[in-house]
Amino acid sequence: GRPSGVLFHSDQGCQYVATKFRQKLWRYRMTQSMSRRGNCWDNAPMERLFRSLKTEWVPSTGYDSFKEAERDISYYLMSYYNWQRPHSNNEMLAPAVAEEKLYLLVLAQT
């Protein structure tokens, strides 16, 4: 398929800033996102997510098939990580739960 609104996030490695690579992204209508030069904090949220995924979830032996990896990683991101996994900067609430709590708080104030 050809999904729309795809974001390709990377660092500023030479392979990602190369004209040929950027032209491919443009051809497939993908938006490129990369951290600013010398500012590692731009990349920190994505790096943290991938670290959690790799260390907490993905089996050390890998997956037997792409379909298995897609199903398992989708579950991790959309169910476990967003709705169940506690996050220290959200008062130990999962991101979606913290957002719901904030939404209800704002709604109660209006």
Order of alpha helices (4+ residues) and beta strands (2+ residues): beta-alpha-alpha-beta-alpha-alpha-alpha
